[in-house]
Structures are given as C-alpha cells and as structure tokens.
Amino acid sequence: MAKPKVFATHGLFEPARQILEESCDVEYWAQAERPPRPELMQRVKDKEGLVCLLTEKVSEELLRGAPNLRIAANVAVGFDNIDVAACTKRGVVATNTPGVLDETTADFAWTLMMAVARRLGEGEALARSGIWQGWNLDQLVGTDVWGKALGIVGFGRIGRAMARRASGFQMKVIYTDAVRAPEAVEKELKAEFREMNALLADSDFVSVHVPLLPETRGLFDASKFYRMKPTAFLINTSRGPVVNEAALVAVLEAGKIAGAGLDVYENEPFIHPGLRRANVVLAPHLASASLETRTKMACMAAQNVVALFSGQRPPNVLNPEVLQES
C-alpha cells in the first residue's frame, strides 16, 4: 500500500523526520528562505498532508488547489495562518502544537523583561563599540524587577508560567483574562484578578499572553497605553497584531511609557522603524527557540500527521467536527 504523500515546508529536526518517514512519503522544502507562494501551491497540489510553519498561509485558495489534502499540521501553538473554517468546510484536519513551548516562552518573556529593565541592549552595544570608558555611577542605570508589580494579560498556560517565575522575584502578580482562574490557582500562584484598566494602572511590567482572535487584534492601542504608568514596560511574546505598533511608537516617543520588549510584530517580518529605539528590546520571534522545544514542536506536528493516516485521532486537532463527520 502506498504511503500518504506529505509536504513539509521546512527540513525539520531529525527526530520529527523519523516519525514522519516511518509511515509517510515526505518531501521537504530545503531552501533557507521560506517557500514562495507559487512554489508552495505547486508542491502541495498532489499531497495528502502538509506540515507548515506560521509563515505559510493555509487559505481557501491553497485548499482549493490541493484536493487530496487531509491534514494541515502547524509547527506552532498559534494558528492564525490557517483558515480553520475553510479547512473544516473542505474536510481537512487542522492541528497545532500546544503545551510544549509554555515554559520556554515564559523564560523568554522574562529575558525580554530583564533586558529592557536593565538596558541590556544599550549596554551590549556600548561594550561592543570599542569606545566604552569604564564604570560610572550613573551609566545606563535601569530599573529593578525585584519587588515590582507584574501585570499578566492572558492567564493561560504561559501566563501562569510567568506568575510562577515572578514568585522568585517577590513580585506582586496581577492578571486579567476573559475567564477568571479558579480560586485554587490564584492562591497557588499568589495572583490577583483585575479588570484590564486597573491592571494597566497598577503594573510596572505588562506581559501579554493572549491568542490572536478578532477580539484581541489591536487590543493594545493608544487608550490602553495611556492607562499605563509612565515608568512601566510592555512585554509581548504572544502575537504581533495584538499591539497597534503605530500607537506604541507614539507613546514611546512621547515618553508615556518607559519602554518595551518585543518578540513579535504587527506585520512580520517588517518592524515599524519607530521601534528601533534605545528603550525597546527587539527579538526576531525567538520565544520558543530552544533546540529542545522546537524539536518537540516538530515531533508533535509529525505525530498529528501520523495519527490521522493511521486511523487515529490527532492529539491536537483544532476542528474535531471534521473527524466526527468522516
């Protein structure tokens, strides 16, 4: 019996390749740059499975041109690149990779928070410049993280991982979410629920951990920024379009907030030129980028594909109604 044909838009890590190749006939994209849209359409047109990254749009157009496609497996927890409704309409299973990147992403959000608070980007640039004149009392003084108030917007797995880390820094943890956490969770994490505006007014650091949904797109606009303390910092490792970058640039230029640490952007890979300033730490979408975590993500995507083609339910299906109908 012929193995199902699968196209992977990245070479993947070896453990993931082994999982896929045991039961699938896999073709990999081997170029350093992401596959151009026409090339992607050509490669997937006769495939039954697609393993893709956030950079590939699984749209109605792509699905229409791939009539044999049965699964689109995203190597990411986010899936705003996948038109899940279109997949459901055409009987294509969509999957993602939740859970495995929570701790790594929380680690990196803390990395950004520490870096922007202590002006690490400026300090490294000075150290590399060759013109550093040595220690001085008021040189690049930043602000402490210890004992400050951490506001967490979105209290899911990653938000709660942030709260756990905050206890080691004796931080006051406040959070907001569409659904309040159980009392036992609040007690365990010493986290207080607040409405958004109250959280913004009280936080020294605001860390964003919401999914990209219609109601969260542009969530952080001028009205939100003007409720923050002028000494507060914004940290975003969720999705770029959650933040209105033009509004963020405006408040930074006006000195209405102290700075920002950003890993994601409104129109990736484009970064608003106004964000290239000393009090903003910029990272190129690295929050889950540890070898251990990215390997787990690739393996999870591979397992989702293999499960479907072996007649099992993929562990991380986004549109289970497709399976119920089949």
ABEGO torsion letter per residue (X at the ends): XBBBBBBBABAEBAAAAAAAAAABBBBBBABABBBBAAAAAAAAAABABBBBBAABBBBAAAAAABAABABBBBBBABAAABBAAAAAAAGBBBBBBBGAAAAAAAAAAAAAAAAAAAGAAAAAAAAAAGABAEBBAABGBBBBABGBBBBBBEABAAAAAAAAAAAAAGBBBBBBBABBBBAAAAAAAGBBBBBAAAAAAABABBBBABBBBAAABGABBAAAAAABBAABBBBBABBAAABBAAAAAAAAAAGABAEBBBABBABOABBBAAABBAABBBBBGAAABBAAAAAAAAAAAAAAAAAAAAGBBBAABABAAAAAAX
